Amino acid sequence: MRPYSNDLRKRVIEVIKKGNLTKEKIQEQFDVSATFVYSLQKRYKETGSIEPQTHGGGMPAKFTGKDLEKLRIFVEKNPDATLNEILEHTSMDASIMAVSRALDRLGFVRKKNRYGHRSKIEKM
């Protein structure tokens, strides 16, 4: 979900500063949540900023640099390998989803054979 625009944030803060509307009326007028109004007001009081907070990040990728390159080489040589087989080959402490995300970053897609069984990995 994208943060509200700075223009909207400025308009909400201006109305809050005037003090002639309740938070509920501000919420209705700008079609925003009560939490947004409360958080914006608190942030503005504490920091003087109306800028949205930066994204927290998340877990770093398990396969980067040389490990990602080794993965690419293995998959190109073994396009019929399953995600489990690829993970076993890497000997890394990672999940199948980490392998899948790494293959996505490398531009590989998994294709099922016509019987819907074992998948084949191909470059997009």
C-alpha positions in Angstrom: 0.0 0.0 0.0 1.4 3.4 -1.0 1.6 6.2 1.6 -0.7 9.2 1.4 0.6 12.1 -0.6 2.4 14.9 1.1 -0.2 17.3 -0.3 -2.9 15.4 1.6 -0.7 15.3 4.7 -0.2 19.1 4.6 -3.9 19.7 4.2 -4.8 17.5 7.2 -2.1 19.1 9.4 -3.5 22.6 8.4 -7.0 21.6 9.5 -5.6 20.1 12.7 -3.7 23.3 13.5 -6.9 25.4 13.1 -8.5 23.2 15.7 -12.1 23.8 14.5 -12.8 20.2 13.5 -12.8 17.0 15.5 -10.6 14.1 14.5 -13.8 12.3 13.4 -14.8 15.2 11.1 -11.2 15.4 9.7 -11.3 11.7 9.0 -14.7 12.0 7.1 -13.6 15.2 5.2 -10.4 13.6 3.9 -11.6 10.0 3.7 -8.7 8.7 5.9 -8.6 6.5 8.9 -8.6 7.6 12.5 -5.2 5.9 12.9 -3.7 8.0 10.1 -5.0 11.3 11.6 -3.7 10.3 15.1 -0.3 9.1 13.8 0.2 12.1 11.5 -0.6 14.5 14.4 1.7 12.7 16.8 4.6 12.5 14.2 4.2 16.2 13.4 4.3 17.2 17.1 7.3 15.0 17.9 9.4 15.6 14.8 7.9 18.5 12.9 7.8 16.2 9.8 4.8 15.1 7.8 6.9 12.7 5.6 5.9 9.0 5.6 8.1 6.6 7.5 10.5 4.6 5.4 9.8 0.9 4.8 11.2 -1.4 7.4 13.0 -3.6 4.9 12.5 -7.2 5.6 14.7 -10.3 5.6 17.8 -10.0 3.4 18.0 -12.4 0.4 19.7 -15.8 1.2 21.2 -16.1 -2.3 23.4 -13.1 -3.3 26.6 -12.6 -5.2 28.6 -15.8 -5.7 25.8 -18.0 -4.3 23.4 -16.6 -6.8 25.8 -17.2 -9.7 26.4 -20.8 -8.6 22.7 -21.3 -8.5 22.3 -19.9 -12.0 25.0 -22.2 -13.4 23.5 -25.3 -11.7 20.0 -24.5 -13.0 21.3 -24.0 -16.5 23.1 -27.4 -16.4 20.1 -29.1 -14.7 16.9 -27.5 -16.0 14.8 -30.5 -14.8 15.9 -30.1 -11.2 13.2 -29.6 -8.6 13.4 -26.8 -6.0 14.3 -29.4 -3.4 17.2 -30.8 -5.5 18.5 -27.2 -6.2 18.4 -26.5 -2.4 20.2 -29.7 -1.6 22.9 -28.9 -4.2 23.6 -25.5 -2.6 24.1 -26.9 0.9 22.8 -23.6 2.3 20.6 -23.1 5.3 17.7 -21.7 3.3 14.1 -22.5 2.4 12.5 -23.7 -0.9 10.9 -20.2 -1.1 14.3 -18.6 -0.9 15.4 -20.7 -3.9 12.2 -19.8 -5.8 12.7 -16.1 -5.1 16.4 -16.4 -6.2 15.2 -18.0 -9.5 12.7 -15.2 -10.0 15.5 -12.6 -9.6 17.6 -14.6 -12.1 14.7 -14.5 -14.6 14.0 -18.2 -14.5 10.5 -19.7 -14.7 9.3 -23.2 -13.8 7.4 -25.1 -16.5 5.4 -28.3 -15.9 5.6 -31.1 -18.4 2.4 -32.0 -20.3 1.4 -34.5 -17.6 1.7 -31.8 -14.8 4.5 -33.7 -13.0 8.1 -32.6 -12.6 8.8 -29.0 -13.6 11.5 -27.8 -15.9 13.2 -24.5 -15.2 13.7 -22.2 -18.2 15.1 -18.7 -18.7 12.5 -16.1 -19.5 
